[in-house]
């Protein structure tokens, strides 16, 4: 068998844009023949997938999977909304989520396990797609919610929340807490989870806004404390007014069912991704070049 050198791998990578490990595998399979290796990559759909990797994938689906004392929220992206409606893409999302649950939410292990399935789906559908992120929670009771569900269990916002303890009402409260999270998008679970530096930054912003200018020190202290409490009520899940009964906080509602929050996670589809907006005429012109 011909020696598969780093130079050969690099040459095949430059020729096909495929990943280094895929190039190495192709060269091993074809006894170091560059052209045969390139054909092997095309046959496996890897080259087609690699050629699309630079496209922005900001659409797709968010899903939630759970079993026993663990839940995972998973985001798989594609380029367009149309692909989210494709049965093959939905199956890919379901398979990826199932693998994420099996591997206890480990992103790297899940990615390694599903990368070939993703590449094959890219080759079939013709759009770039990727496993963007996974989050998991653990607790005695796991509840979930999908907002704007395209199909059962898959949509634009996915929430998973874990609660420990609880009486006979906990299964009624749990799903409502998941819905609350989707609506209010908290940053932290408890006040103890808030970074003190973030609190100090919030105080500084408030003081520098001029709201306390000219006030006595004692009054300023009360105003700052009030602002921080208001910020907690906006940012901390336990302190937020419960969306279905704003007279109570989330913490109070869960406590009334003898429960305690153990964790939560949520993804908003495409959040934080800069999606390129192409002019249709420009897109057509590019296709004709």
C-alpha positions as CSV (number, residue, x, y, z in Angstrom):
1,X,0.0,0.0,0.0
2,X,1.3,3.5,-0.9
3,X,2.3,5.7,2.0
4,X,-0.3,8.3,2.8
5,X,1.8,11.4,3.5
6,X,0.8,14.8,4.9
7,X,1.6,16.3,1.6
8,X,-0.8,13.9,-0.2
9,X,-3.5,14.7,2.4
10,X,-3.0,18.5,2.0
11,X,-3.0,18.2,-1.8
12,X,-6.4,16.3,-1.7
13,X,-7.8,18.8,0.7
14,X,-6.9,21.7,-1.6
15,X,-8.4,19.9,-4.5
16,X,-11.7,19.0,-2.8
17,X,-12.1,21.2,0.3
18,X,-12.9,18.1,2.3
19,X,-11.8,17.7,5.9
20,X,-8.3,16.4,6.8
21,X,-9.5,13.1,8.3
22,X,-11.9,12.5,5.4
23,X,-9.0,13.1,2.9
24,X,-6.7,10.7,4.9
25,X,-9.4,8.0,4.9
26,X,-10.0,8.5,1.1
27,X,-6.4,8.1,0.3
28,X,-6.1,5.0,2.5
29,X,-9.1,3.5,0.7
30,X,-7.6,4.3,-2.8
31,X,-4.0,3.4,-2.1
32,X,-2.8,7.0,-2.3
33,X,-4.3,7.7,-5.7
34,X,-5.3,11.4,-5.6
35,X,-7.9,11.3,-8.5
36,X,-9.4,8.0,-7.2
37,X,-9.6,9.5,-3.7
38,X,-11.4,12.6,-5.0
39,X,-13.9,10.3,-6.7
40,X,-14.3,8.4,-3.5
41,X,-15.1,11.6,-1.6
42,X,-17.7,12.5,-4.2
43,X,-19.3,9.1,-4.1
44,X,-19.6,9.4,-0.3
45,X,-21.1,12.9,-0.7
46,X,-18.3,14.4,1.3
47,X,-17.1,16.8,-1.4
48,X,-20.5,18.1,-2.1
49,X,-21.0,18.7,1.6
50,X,-17.7,20.4,2.0
51,X,-18.3,22.7,-0.9
52,X,-21.4,24.1,0.9
53,X,-19.7,24.5,4.3
54,X,-19.1,28.2,3.9
55,X,-22.8,29.0,3.4
56,X,-24.6,30.6,6.4
57,X,-26.9,28.1,8.1
58,X,-29.2,30.1,10.3
59,X,-32.5,28.3,9.7
60,X,-33.4,24.7,10.7
61,X,-35.0,23.3,13.8
62,X,-34.7,23.1,17.6
63,X,-35.8,20.0,19.4
64,X,-36.0,18.6,22.9
65,X,-35.5,15.0,24.0
66,X,-35.7,13.5,27.5
67,X,-35.7,10.3,29.5
68,X,-35.7,9.6,33.2
69,X,-33.7,12.3,34.9
70,X,-32.1,14.1,31.9
71,X,-33.3,16.3,29.1
72,X,-31.4,17.8,26.1
73,X,-32.3,20.7,23.8
74,X,-30.6,20.5,20.4
75,X,-30.3,22.9,17.5
76,X,-29.5,21.7,14.0
77,X,-29.2,24.4,11.4
78,X,-29.8,24.6,7.6
79,X,-29.7,27.5,5.1
80,X,-33.4,28.0,4.5
81,X,-36.8,27.6,6.1
82,X,-37.8,25.2,3.3
83,X,-35.4,22.5,4.4
84,X,-36.9,22.5,7.9
85,X,-40.1,21.2,6.3
86,X,-38.1,18.4,4.6
87,X,-38.8,14.9,6.0
88,X,-35.1,13.9,5.5
89,X,-33.9,16.9,7.5
90,X,-36.5,16.3,10.2
91,X,-35.3,12.7,10.5
92,X,-31.7,13.9,10.7
93,X,-32.7,16.3,13.6
94,X,-34.5,13.4,15.4
95,X,-31.5,11.1,14.9
96,X,-29.0,13.7,16.1
97,X,-31.1,14.5,19.2
98,X,-31.5,10.8,20.0
99,X,-27.7,10.4,19.8
100,X,-27.2,13.5,22.0
101,X,-29.4,12.0,24.7
102,X,-27.6,8.6,24.4
103,X,-24.3,10.4,24.8
104,X,-25.5,12.5,27.8
105,X,-25.4,15.8,26.0
106,X,-21.7,15.6,25.1
107,X,-21.4,17.8,22.0
108,X,-18.0,16.5,20.7
109,X,-19.0,12.9,21.1
110,X,-22.4,13.5,19.4
111,X,-20.8,15.5,16.6
112,X,-18.3,12.6,15.9
113,X,-21.2,10.1,15.9
114,X,-23.4,12.0,13.5
115,X,-21.0,13.9,11.1
116,X,-21.4,11.3,8.4
117,X,-25.2,11.4,8.6
118,X,-25.0,15.2,8.3
119,X,-22.7,15.0,5.3
120,X,-25.0,12.5,3.6
121,X,-28.0,14.7,4.2
122,X,-26.2,17.7,2.9
123,X,-25.4,15.7,-0.2
124,X,-29.0,14.6,-0.6
125,X,-30.7,17.9,0.1
126,X,-28.1,20.3,-1.3
127,X,-27.8,22.8,1.5
128,X,-25.2,23.4,4.2
129,X,-26.4,22.2,7.6
130,X,-24.7,21.6,11.0
131,X,-25.2,20.6,14.5
132,X,-24.8,24.0,16.2
133,X,-25.3,23.3,20.0
134,X,-26.6,21.0,22.7
135,X,-27.5,21.8,26.3
136,X,-28.6,19.3,29.0
137,X,-30.3,19.4,32.4
138,X,-30.6,16.8,35.1
139,X,-33.2,16.5,37.8
140,X,-36.0,14.3,39.2
141,X,-38.6,15.7,36.9
142,X,-37.9,16.9,33.3
143,X,-40.4,19.1,31.4
144,X,-40.2,20.6,27.9
145,X,-41.9,23.0,25.6
146,X,-41.5,23.7,21.9
147,X,-42.7,27.1,20.5
148,X,-43.9,27.5,16.9
149,X,-43.7,23.7,16.4
150,X,-43.4,22.8,12.8
151,X,-43.9,19.1,13.6
152,X,-44.4,17.6,17.1
153,X,-41.3,18.1,19.2
154,X,-39.5,20.4,16.7
155,X,-39.8,24.2,16.2
156,X,-38.2,27.6,16.6
157,X,-37.7,27.7,20.4
158,X,-37.0,24.7,22.6
159,X,-37.0,24.6,26.4
160,X,-36.1,22.0,28.9
161,X,-36.4,22.5,32.7
162,X,-35.6,20.2,35.6
163,X,-37.3,20.3,38.9
164,X,-36.5,18.3,42.1
165,X,-39.1,17.2,44.6
166,X,-42.8,18.1,44.1
167,X,-46.2,17.0,45.2
168,X,-49.2,15.8,43.1
169,X,-49.3,19.2,41.3
170,X,-45.8,19.3,40.0
171,X,-46.6,17.6,36.7
172,X,-49.2,20.4,36.1
173,X,-46.8,23.2,37.0
174,X,-43.7,21.8,35.2
175,X,-44.8,22.3,31.6
176,X,-46.1,25.8,32.5
177,X,-42.7,26.7,33.8
178,X,-41.2,25.6,30.5
179,X,-43.7,27.8,28.6
180,X,-42.8,30.7,30.9
181,X,-39.1,30.3,30.1
182,X,-39.9,30.4,26.3
183,X,-41.8,33.7,26.8
184,X,-39.5,35.4,29.3
185,X,-36.0,34.1,28.3
186,X,-34.2,34.3,31.7
187,X,-30.4,34.6,31.8
188,X,-30.0,33.0,35.2
189,X,-31.8,30.4,37.3
190,X,-31.2,31.9,40.8
191,X,-29.7,35.1,42.2
192,X,-26.8,33.0,43.4
193,X,-26.0,32.2,39.8
194,X,-25.5,35.9,38.8
195,X,-21.9,37.0,38.4
196,X,-21.3,39.8,40.9
197,X,-19.5,41.7,38.2
198,X,-22.7,41.7,36.2
199,X,-24.5,43.3,39.2
200,X,-21.8,45.9,39.6
201,X,-22.1,46.7,35.9
202,X,-25.8,47.1,36.1
203,X,-25.4,49.5,39.1
204,X,-22.8,51.5,37.2
205,X,-25.1,51.8,34.1
206,X,-28.0,53.0,36.3
207,X,-25.9,55.6,38.2
208,X,-24.3,56.9,35.1
209,X,-27.7,57.3,33.4
210,X,-28.2,60.3,35.6
211,X,-31.2,59.0,37.4
212,X,-29.6,59.4,40.8
213,X,-28.0,62.8,40.2
214,X,-28.3,65.3,43.1
215,X,-30.0,62.8,45.4
216,X,-28.8,62.1,49.0
217,X,-26.6,59.1,49.5
218,X,-29.3,57.2,51.4
219,X,-31.8,57.8,48.6
220,X,-29.2,56.7,46.0
221,X,-28.7,53.4,47.8
222,X,-32.4,52.7,47.9
223,X,-32.8,53.6,44.2
224,X,-29.8,51.4,43.2
225,X,-31.2,48.5,45.3
226,X,-34.6,48.9,43.7
227,X,-33.0,48.9,40.2
228,X,-31.1,45.7,41.0
229,X,-34.2,44.0,42.3
230,X,-36.0,45.0,39.1
231,X,-33.2,43.7,37.0
232,X,-33.3,40.4,39.0
233,X,-37.1,40.2,38.2
234,X,-36.2,40.6,34.5
235,X,-33.2,38.3,34.3
236,X,-33.4,35.6,37.0
237,X,-35.9,32.8,36.4
238,X,-36.8,32.3,40.1
239,X,-37.5,36.0,40.6
240,X,-39.5,36.6,37.4
241,X,-43.3,37.2,37.8
242,X,-44.9,33.9,36.7
243,X,-46.4,34.5,33.2
244,X,-49.7,32.9,34.1
245,X,-50.1,34.6,37.5
246,X,-47.8,37.7,37.8
247,X,-48.8,38.2,41.4
248,X,-46.4,35.3,42.2
249,X,-42.8,34.7,41.3
250,X,-41.7,31.5,39.5
251,X,-40.0,30.4,42.8
252,X,-43.2,30.8,44.7
253,X,-45.2,28.8,42.2
254,X,-42.8,25.9,42.2
255,X,-42.5,26.1,46.0
256,X,-46.3,25.8,46.3
257,X,-46.0,22.5,44.5
258,X,-43.2,21.5,46.9
259,X,-40.6,21.6,44.1
260,X,-37.3,23.3,43.6
261,X,-35.6,24.3,40.3
262,X,-32.7,22.1,39.3
263,X,-31.8,23.6,36.0
264,X,-33.1,24.9,32.7
265,X,-31.9,25.5,29.1
266,X,-33.5,26.9,26.0
267,X,-32.4,27.7,22.4
268,X,-33.9,30.2,20.0
269,X,-33.4,29.0,16.5
270,X,-30.6,30.9,14.8
271,X,-30.0,33.3,17.7
272,X,-26.7,35.0,17.4
273,X,-26.0,33.9,13.8
274,X,-25.5,36.7,11.3
275,X,-27.6,35.6,8.3
276,X,-26.7,37.1,5.0
277,X,-29.5,38.7,3.1
278,X,-29.0,38.3,-0.6
279,X,-30.8,40.2,-3.3
280,X,-32.7,37.8,-5.6
281,X,-31.4,39.4,-8.7
282,X,-27.8,39.2,-7.4
283,X,-28.4,35.5,-6.5
284,X,-29.6,34.7,-10.1
285,X,-26.7,36.6,-11.6
286,X,-24.3,34.5,-9.5
287,X,-25.9,31.3,-10.7
288,X,-25.5,32.4,-14.3
289,X,-21.8,33.2,-14.0
